[in-house]
C-alpha cells in the first residue's frame, strides 16, 4: 500500500497522507483550506513499514482505506509551568 505524504505550509509538523499523488478528491475542502497548499514530502510504502515516526501505522492504513486520507498533527506542547507547579506541591 503506497501513500503520498504532504506537509502543510501553514501548520508546523502537520502532514496529510493520501493514496495517490495530487489526488485530494476525498479530502474535505475545509481541511484543505486550513492545511494550505500541500507540499510533497515523500512517498512511502506502508506495506513494508513496521512503524511510523509519530503516527500509528494501523490507524493510517485504516483511515486511508475508509476515508481516503489521514491527517497527522503534532502533539500539543508541554506546559512546563503547570508541571513545575505540580512538582512544588
C-alpha positions as CSV (number, residue, x, y, z in Angstrom):
1,X,0.0,0.0,0.0
2,X,1.6,3.2,-1.2
3,X,0.9,6.5,0.4
4,X,1.9,10.0,-0.6
5,X,2.7,12.4,2.3
6,X,2.3,16.2,2.0
7,X,3.4,18.7,4.6
8,X,1.5,21.8,5.4
9,X,3.0,25.2,4.7
10,X,0.7,26.8,7.3
11,X,1.0,24.5,10.2
12,X,4.3,23.2,11.5
13,X,4.8,19.4,11.7
14,X,1.4,18.7,10.1
15,X,1.2,16.1,7.4
16,X,-1.5,14.8,5.1
17,X,-1.4,11.2,3.9
18,X,-3.3,10.3,0.7
19,X,-3.5,7.3,-1.5
20,X,-2.4,8.8,-4.8
21,X,-0.2,11.7,-5.8
22,X,-2.0,15.0,-6.1
23,X,-5.4,13.3,-5.6
24,X,-7.2,15.3,-2.9
25,X,-10.7,14.4,-4.1
26,X,-11.6,12.6,-0.8
27,X,-10.1,15.3,1.5
28,X,-12.7,17.8,2.8
29,X,-12.3,21.2,1.3
30,X,-12.4,22.9,4.7
31,X,-9.4,20.7,5.7
32,X,-7.5,21.7,2.6
33,X,-8.2,25.4,3.2
34,X,-6.8,25.1,6.7
35,X,-3.9,22.9,5.7
36,X,-2.8,25.2,2.9
37,X,-1.3,24.2,-0.5
38,X,0.1,20.7,0.1
39,X,3.8,20.4,-0.4
40,X,5.1,16.9,-1.4
41,X,7.2,15.5,1.4
42,X,7.6,11.8,0.5
43,X,6.1,8.6,-1.0
44,X,6.2,5.6,1.3
45,X,5.2,2.0,1.1
46,X,3.1,1.3,4.2
47,X,3.2,-2.5,3.4
48,X,6.9,-2.6,4.2
49,X,6.8,-0.4,7.3
50,X,6.6,-1.7,10.8
51,X,6.1,1.8,12.4
52,X,5.9,5.4,11.5
53,X,7.6,8.3,13.3
54,X,4.7,10.0,15.1
55,X,1.6,8.2,13.6
56,X,0.1,4.9,14.4
57,X,0.6,2.7,11.3
58,X,-2.6,0.8,11.8
59,X,-4.7,4.0,12.1
60,X,-3.0,5.4,9.0
61,X,-3.9,2.3,7.0
62,X,-7.5,2.2,8.2
63,X,-8.0,5.9,7.6
64,X,-6.6,5.7,4.1
65,X,-8.9,2.8,3.1
66,X,-12.0,4.1,4.8
67,X,-11.8,7.9,4.2
68,X,-9.0,8.3,1.7
69,X,-6.7,10.4,3.8
70,X,-5.0,10.7,7.2
71,X,-4.1,13.9,8.9
72,X,-1.1,13.8,11.3
73,X,-0.9,16.7,13.7
74,X,1.9,17.3,16.2
75,X,1.3,16.6,19.9
76,X,0.4,19.6,22.0
77,X,3.4,21.4,23.5
78,X,4.2,20.6,27.1
79,X,3.0,23.0,29.7
80,X,6.3,23.3,31.7
81,X,4.8,25.9,34.1
82,X,2.0,23.6,35.0
83,X,4.4,20.7,35.5
84,X,6.7,22.9,37.7
85,X,3.7,24.0,39.9
86,X,2.5,20.4,40.3
87,X,6.0,19.3,41.5
88,X,6.1,22.2,44.0
89,X,3.1,20.8,46.0
